[in-house]
Amino acid sequence: MIRPAGEHGLLVETGSLEMSHRLDAALRDAPPGGVVEIVPGPETVLVVAPGADRERLRARLASLAEDVREGAGPAAREGRVVTIPVVYDGADLESVARLAGIPVDEVISRHTGRELTVGWLGFAPGFAYLTGLDPVLRTPRLETPRTSVPAGSVAVAGPYSAVYPSASPGGWRLLGRTSTRVWDVTADPPALLLPGVRVRFERVSGA
């Protein structure tokens, strides 16, 4: 199904993250005229095209979505691997260990022991939801969110991990911090972690 999304957008319901990534890849390989933004989500892809003929764009999106479902078109991009160094001294590290019923060192080894994948971006510019978190580390958000979380904070919440791209309020549980900039408005693209990119966390010492 394709639904209007605001004045300039169309929202394609894909039904799965894999299909969202495949449609995103198809659109980026051959973007329809007038498209200025493509935003994949867990089960949707938002396409923003100010001034485009909406019915023509809808027809093109429907055709691409059908190709993707039938296995035609480009495969979902697995993307490059980004290694993010982390100082594991977060304010919630011990509480995550307690909730998981494991030692702190095991929390760290489980967080660094898996390759995660960027599912989609949301919440704030450059905020990537990383899928594939070890199930043992799945913990609920804080009951009372912090009014400010420093940029570079590495956190978990539910089935996801993330790196805060900028200082902002947040209720995710903080495991540590990184000096890696995941959002830079002077870079092209400004987001380091794009959908399909694979991420590995690496433990480092720090002051």
RALIN-V113196 format. One record per residue. N is the residue number from 0. RES is the residue in three letters. PHI is phi as a letter, one per 20 degrees, with the letter a starting at -180 (NA if undefined). PSI is psi in radians with two decimals (none if undefined). NEAR is the number of other C-alpha atoms within 10 Angstrom. Layout:
n=N res=RES phi=PHI psi=PSI near=NEAR
n=N res=RES phi=PHI psi=PSI near=NEAR
//
This chain:
n=0 res=MET phi=NA psi=2.48 near=10
n=1 res=ILE phi=c psi=2.16 near=17
n=2 res=ARG phi=c psi=2.62 near=12
n=3 res=PRO phi=f psi=2.53 near=14
n=4 res=ALA phi=c psi=1.64 near=13
n=5 res=GLY phi=m psi=-2.86 near=9
n=6 res=GLU phi=f psi=-0.52 near=10
n=7 res=HIS phi=c psi=0.10 near=15
n=8 res=GLY phi=c psi=2.80 near=22
n=9 res=LEU phi=c psi=2.43 near=21
n=10 res=LEU phi=d psi=2.05 near=21
n=11 res=VAL phi=e psi=2.14 near=24
n=12 res=GLU phi=e psi=2.04 near=18
n=13 res=THR phi=e psi=-0.45 near=24
n=14 res=GLY phi=n psi=-0.25 near=13
n=15 res=SER phi=a psi=2.77 near=12
n=16 res=LEU phi=f psi=-0.68 near=19
n=17 res=GLU phi=g psi=-0.78 near=18
n=18 res=MET phi=f psi=-0.60 near=24
n=19 res=SER phi=f psi=-0.77 near=28
n=20 res=HIS phi=f psi=-0.66 near=29
n=21 res=ARG phi=f psi=-0.71 near=26
n=22 res=LEU phi=f psi=-0.68 near=29
n=23 res=ASP phi=g psi=-0.77 near=29
n=24 res=ALA phi=f psi=-0.73 near=22
n=25 res=ALA phi=f psi=-0.73 near=22
n=26 res=LEU phi=f psi=-0.64 near=21
n=27 res=ARG phi=f psi=-0.49 near=14
n=28 res=ASP phi=f psi=-0.64 near=11
n=29 res=ALA phi=b psi=1.29 near=8
n=30 res=PRO phi=f psi=2.31 near=17
n=31 res=PRO phi=f psi=2.67 near=16
n=32 res=GLY phi=g psi=2.39 near=12
n=33 res=GLY phi=n psi=-0.15 near=13
n=34 res=VAL phi=f psi=2.22 near=18
n=35 res=VAL phi=d psi=-0.27 near=12
n=36 res=GLU phi=b psi=2.41 near=14
n=37 res=ILE phi=c psi=2.12 near=20
n=38 res=VAL phi=c psi=1.72 near=17
n=39 res=PRO phi=f psi=2.53 near=27
n=40 res=GLY phi=c psi=-3.05 near=25
n=41 res=PRO phi=g psi=-0.68 near=18
n=42 res=GLU phi=c psi=0.37 near=15
n=43 res=THR phi=b psi=2.85 near=22
n=44 res=VAL phi=c psi=2.14 near=24
n=45 res=LEU phi=e psi=2.26 near=21
n=46 res=VAL phi=c psi=2.12 near=26
n=47 res=VAL phi=d psi=2.19 near=20
n=48 res=ALA phi=b psi=1.42 near=20
n=49 res=PRO phi=f psi=2.29 near=14
n=50 res=GLY phi=n psi=-0.14 near=11
n=51 res=ALA phi=f psi=2.72 near=15
n=52 res=ASP phi=f psi=1.92 near=12
n=53 res=ARG phi=f psi=-0.68 near=15
n=54 res=GLU phi=f psi=-0.66 near=9
n=55 res=ARG phi=f psi=-0.72 near=12
n=56 res=LEU phi=f psi=-0.71 near=19
n=57 res=ARG phi=g psi=-0.75 near=19
n=58 res=ALA phi=f psi=-0.70 near=12
n=59 res=ARG phi=f psi=-0.73 near=15
n=60 res=LEU phi=f psi=-0.70 near=22
n=61 res=ALA phi=f psi=-0.70 near=15
n=62 res=SER phi=f psi=-0.77 near=11
n=63 res=LEU phi=f psi=-0.73 near=19
n=64 res=ALA phi=f psi=-0.67 near=26
n=65 res=GLU phi=f psi=-0.72 near=15
n=66 res=ASP phi=g psi=-0.75 near=16
n=67 res=VAL phi=f psi=-0.77 near=23
n=68 res=ARG phi=f psi=-0.55 near=13
n=69 res=GLU phi=e psi=0.02 near=9
n=70 res=GLY phi=n psi=0.08 near=12
n=71 res=ALA phi=e psi=2.98 near=13
n=72 res=GLY phi=n psi=-3.13 near=18
n=73 res=PRO phi=f psi=2.61 near=17
n=74 res=ALA phi=f psi=2.80 near=16
n=75 res=ALA phi=f psi=2.36 near=19
n=76 res=ARG phi=f psi=2.19 near=15
n=77 res=GLU phi=f psi=-0.42 near=13
n=78 res=GLY phi=m psi=3.02 near=15
n=79 res=ARG phi=f psi=2.96 near=12
n=80 res=VAL phi=d psi=2.22 near=15
n=81 res=VAL phi=d psi=2.17 near=16
n=82 res=THR phi=e psi=2.20 near=14
n=83 res=ILE phi=d psi=2.01 near=20
n=84 res=PRO phi=f psi=2.40 near=18
n=85 res=VAL phi=c psi=2.31 near=24
n=86 res=VAL phi=e psi=1.96 near=19
n=87 res=TYR phi=e psi=1.45 near=23
n=88 res=ASP phi=c psi=0.51 near=15
n=89 res=GLY phi=f psi=2.68 near=17
n=90 res=ALA phi=f psi=-0.40 near=12
n=91 res=ASP phi=d psi=0.17 near=17
n=92 res=LEU phi=g psi=-0.80 near=21
n=93 res=GLU phi=f psi=-0.63 near=18
n=94 res=SER phi=f psi=-0.60 near=16
n=95 res=VAL phi=f psi=-0.74 near=24
n=96 res=ALA phi=f psi=-0.73 near=20
n=97 res=ARG phi=f psi=-0.78 near=13
n=98 res=LEU phi=f psi=-0.62 near=13
n=99 res=ALA phi=e psi=-0.30 near=17
n=100 res=GLY phi=m psi=0.55 near=13
n=101 res=ILE phi=c psi=2.85 near=14
n=102 res=PRO phi=f psi=2.78 near=13
n=103 res=VAL phi=g psi=-0.76 near=18
n=104 res=ASP phi=f psi=-0.55 near=13
n=105 res=GLU phi=f psi=-0.59 near=15
n=106 res=VAL phi=g psi=-0.82 near=23
n=107 res=ILE phi=f psi=-0.77 near=20
n=108 res=SER phi=f psi=-0.61 near=13
n=109 res=ARG phi=f psi=-0.61 near=15
n=110 res=HIS phi=f psi=-0.60 near=22
n=111 res=THR phi=e psi=-0.18 near=21
n=112 res=GLY phi=e psi=-0.02 near=15
n=113 res=ARG phi=c psi=2.60 near=14
n=114 res=GLU phi=e psi=2.09 near=18
n=115 res=LEU phi=e psi=2.90 near=25
n=116 res=THR phi=c psi=2.37 near=26
n=117 res=VAL phi=f psi=2.05 near=23
n=118 res=GLY phi=e psi=-0.88 near=25
n=119 res=TRP phi=a psi=2.98 near=24
n=120 res=LEU phi=d psi=2.52 near=20
n=121 res=GLY phi=a psi=-3.06 near=13
n=122 res=PHE phi=m psi=-0.96 near=9
n=123 res=ALA phi=b psi=2.73 near=11
n=124 res=PRO phi=g psi=2.19 near=16
n=125 res=GLY phi=n psi=0.01 near=23
n=126 res=PHE phi=e psi=1.89 near=22
n=127 res=ALA phi=e psi=2.24 near=27
n=128 res=TYR phi=e psi=1.99 near=25
n=129 res=LEU phi=e psi=2.11 near=25
n=130 res=THR phi=e psi=2.81 near=18
n=131 res=GLY phi=n psi=0.23 near=14
n=132 res=LEU phi=f psi=2.46 near=22
n=133 res=ASP phi=g psi=2.21 near=18
n=134 res=PRO phi=g psi=-0.51 near=12
n=135 res=VAL phi=f psi=-0.47 near=16
n=136 res=LEU phi=e psi=0.08 near=24
n=137 res=ARG phi=f psi=1.92 near=17
n=138 res=THR phi=c psi=2.66 near=19
n=139 res=PRO phi=f psi=2.76 near=15
n=140 res=ARG phi=f psi=2.83 near=14
n=141 res=LEU phi=f psi=2.50 near=13
n=142 res=GLU phi=f psi=-0.64 near=8
n=143 res=THR phi=d psi=1.91 near=9
n=144 res=PRO phi=f psi=2.65 near=13
n=145 res=ARG phi=f psi=2.57 near=13
n=146 res=THR phi=f psi=-0.41 near=10
n=147 res=SER phi=b psi=2.21 near=12
n=148 res=VAL phi=d psi=2.24 near=19
n=149 res=PRO phi=f psi=2.57 near=15
n=150 res=ALA phi=g psi=2.47 near=19
n=151 res=GLY phi=n psi=-0.02 near=21
n=152 res=SER phi=f psi=2.35 near=24
n=153 res=VAL phi=d psi=2.21 near=26
n=154 res=ALA phi=b psi=2.92 near=21
n=155 res=VAL phi=c psi=2.67 near=26
n=156 res=ALA phi=a psi=2.21 near=20
n=157 res=GLY phi=l psi=-2.34 near=14
n=158 res=PRO phi=e psi=0.20 near=17
n=159 res=TYR phi=c psi=2.75 near=23
n=160 res=SER phi=c psi=2.88 near=27
n=161 res=ALA phi=a psi=2.84 near=21
n=162 res=VAL phi=d psi=2.14 near=27
n=163 res=TYR phi=f psi=2.10 near=28
n=164 res=PRO phi=f psi=-0.39 near=24
n=165 res=SER phi=b psi=2.85 near=20
n=166 res=ALA phi=f psi=2.28 near=13
n=167 res=SER phi=a psi=2.85 near=13
n=168 res=PRO phi=f psi=2.71 near=13
n=169 res=GLY phi=a psi=2.61 near=19
n=170 res=GLY phi=d psi=0.20 near=18
n=171 res=TRP phi=f psi=2.75 near=26
n=172 res=ARG phi=e psi=2.20 near=26
n=173 res=LEU phi=e psi=2.12 near=26
n=174 res=LEU phi=e psi=-0.55 near=26
n=175 res=GLY phi=a psi=-2.73 near=21
n=176 res=ARG phi=b psi=2.68 near=22
n=177 res=THR phi=c psi=2.65 near=22
n=178 res=SER phi=e psi=-0.11 near=12
n=179 res=THR phi=f psi=2.25 near=15
n=180 res=ARG phi=e psi=2.05 near=18
n=181 res=VAL phi=e psi=-0.09 near=22
n=182 res=TRP phi=b psi=2.11 near=21
n=183 res=ASP phi=b psi=1.91 near=15
n=184 res=VAL phi=f psi=-0.28 near=10
n=185 res=THR phi=e psi=-0.14 near=7
n=186 res=ALA phi=e psi=2.87 near=9
n=187 res=ASP phi=c psi=1.83 near=8
n=188 res=PRO phi=f psi=2.79 near=11
n=189 res=PRO phi=f psi=-0.47 near=15
n=190 res=ALA phi=e psi=2.21 near=18
n=191 res=LEU phi=f psi=-0.66 near=19
n=192 res=LEU phi=d psi=1.79 near=28
n=193 res=LEU phi=d psi=2.77 near=22
n=194 res=PRO phi=g psi=2.29 near=26
n=195 res=GLY phi=n psi=-0.32 near=23
n=196 res=VAL phi=f psi=2.42 near=20
n=197 res=ARG phi=e psi=2.52 near=20
n=198 res=VAL phi=c psi=2.33 near=21
n=199 res=ARG phi=c psi=2.35 near=16
n=200 res=PHE phi=e psi=2.45 near=21
n=201 res=GLU phi=c psi=2.25 near=17
n=202 res=ARG phi=f psi=2.27 near=16
n=203 res=VAL phi=c psi=2.81 near=11
n=204 res=SER phi=e psi=2.73 near=9
n=205 res=GLY phi=b psi=2.91 near=10
n=206 res=ALA phi=f psi=none near=3
//
